[in-house]
Structure formats: structure tokens, C-alpha cells
Amino acid sequence: MIRRCIPWPDKRLRTKAAPVEAITDEIRAIWTDMIDTMEAMPGVGLGAPQIGVMLRLAVVDASESGGKAVRLANPEILHASVHPRSHEEASPNLPGVSARIERPRAVTVRFLNDAGESEERDFVGLWATSVQHQIDHLNGKMYFDHLSKTRRDMLLRRARKLSVG
């Protein structure tokens, strides 16, 4: 089921999500809804707080063809590359605007997978960018928090104009 993305500046987008205690059928159903929502956007990732679910859940699918979503619960970055990668990032919570953000090109992430097992996986390129973007959402951060105050203010002003106009 496609879920509605909550609009910025909803305070839940600034709230740290709660850890997932166990992978249950309810958690798997949320992941399925998140994948449906991500594919409908279309996008390459989604954090549960974006749809108002305050749990540390994310989905990422940066594959060319789609259908290869990785389901993550309680993801944490163990290692980040010193080599940066720049990518134009956006969010369905703040439609119509985007910004070029620089993040580590590769990350090693530990998370609970859909079987409830702890897994470590390396993500590179767009996969790494998306995983880091989703972890930001789980921590109450938005992609534009990586911008200077001036650029962030300009982006938010532009977004307000688009939503009003």
C-alpha cells in the first residue's frame, strides 16, 4: 500500500526514530508499504519517519531495474570512505526542490535484515548515498542540513514559494 509522505516542517521529520526490537510480520508489512511508496515516488530510498512511522526502518533500492530493495532495521554506519561523492538529493517531504550534497562514496552498514539477523553490508555509489540519506531521516535530519545556512535558507524559501504558489 502506498503511504502518504508527511509534509515538511512536520516535527516528526526532526525527531529521532525509536529502535526496532524485533522483526515481526507488522514490521515486514511496514517495509512492504515503504517499498510500494518508494517505487511510486519514484525514489531510491525511504525512511519510516517520512511516512510518519517513528521506527528505525529504511528501504533502499538504487538498482537500474528496481525490484532489489534492501530492508534495513536499526542501520548504523560502521565505516565511511574518505573519498566523497556528490549527488543531487531531494525528498518527497519537501517536493520541488533539491540540492547537490557531498557524502562518503562508500559505507559499511550494520543492520537487522528481514530475517531478523544482524548483517553487515558495503554500499557504494548511489546505494551509499541513499543509505546515508535514510539514516539521516532516522536521526531527525534532512538532506538540506548538510548545506550552509545561506543555501539551506534559499532552498527552504524556494520550497515555501512552490507550496504556496
N, C-alpha and C positions, 0 to 999 in steps of 0.2 A: 504494500500500500504506500502510495506517495504521501509524504507528510509535508506540512507547511513549514517553511523556514521562518523562524521568528525574526521580526524586523529590528535592525539597529535603531535606537540605542537600548533595546530591552536589557535590563540589568543582568539577566541570566547569561548574556554573552560576556559579562565581566566577572562571572562567578566561577570559581574552581569547581570542577565536577567531582563527584564522590567516587571512590574506588568501587570496582565491581568485586563482590565477594565470591561469586561462583558463576560458572557458565550454565545457565538454565535455559529451558525452552522459551521463557519470556525474553531473555537476553538475545537468543538466536532470532526471535521474531522481530525485535527492535533492529538488529543488524539487517535483516531482510528488508524491512521498511526503509532503512537508511540507504541500502544499495538501490532500491527502486527510486528513491528520491534523488540520489546522486546521478543515476543514469538519466532521469527525466530532466535534470537541470540544463544541459549535461555538464558534468564536472568530473574531476579525477579524485575526489575525496569528500568526506563529510564527517564531522564530529557530532556526537549525540546532542551537545548543548545547542547546536544550530537549529535543532527541531524541538528544543525545549525539554529534552531528556537529560537530566543533570547527573549522568553517569560517565565514567571514563571509557567510552566506547568510540571507536572510529572505524571507518572503512576507507580503503584506498584502492583505486584501480587506474593506473596510468598506462595500461596496455594499449596497443594500437587498435585492437579489435573489440576491447571490452570483454566482460564476462570472466575476468580474472581477479575479482575483488578479494583483497586480503582483509579479514576481520580481525580487529585488534581490541583487546580489553586491557586497561591499565598500561598502555605503552609508555616506555621510558627509553630515552636515548642513552646508550652506554658509551658510544664513541661517535665523534663527528669529524669528518675530513677537514683538514686545514685549507683545502682547495675550495674556493667559493664557486657558486653557480647562480646566475641571475635569471629570474623568470618573472613574467607578468602575472601577478596574483590578483584574485578577486574573491568575492564572497556573495552567495545568494542572500545573505542577511543585509547586504548593502549593495543593491543592484545598480548597474550602470556605470560603476567606477572601478578602476584597477590601478595597480602601481607595480613598478619593477622592484622586486625585493631580492636581495642577495642573501643566500643561505649556504651552509656547507653542501658540497656536491654529493657527498655520501654520508650515510649514518648507519650505525648498528643499533637496532632497537630490540629490547626485550618486551614481550607482551604475552598475555594469555590468548591462545588461539580458540577457534570454535569447538575444539575438543576439550577445552579447559586445561590444556597443557601449557607450561611455560615454553616459549620459543624465542630464539634469537635469530634475527634475520638482517642481512645487509640490504639497504635500499640505495639506489644510485640514480642520479639524474632527476627526471620529473617525479619518479616514485619517492625519492628522498625529500624533494621539495614538498610534495603533498603530505607525507607523513609528518614532517616538521610543522606544516601549516595546521594539521589536525590536532597535534599535540598542543600547539598554541591555544586552539579553541578549548581544549580540555582544561587548560590553565587559566582561562578567562582572558586570553589575549586575542587580538585581531591582527591580521597581516599588516595593517597600516601602523601598528605600534612600532614597527621596525623602521619607520620613516622619521625624518627630522620633524620637529614640531611644526615648522613652516609648511612642509609638504603634506603632513598629516592634516593640518587645518585647511589647506587648499582642497584636499581630496574630500573631506567631510562637508565643506561648503558646497562643492560641486554636487555631491550626493544629495544634500538637502534641496538644492535647486531642482534637481531631477525629480525628486519625490513630490515637490510642491507643484512644479510646473508641468 
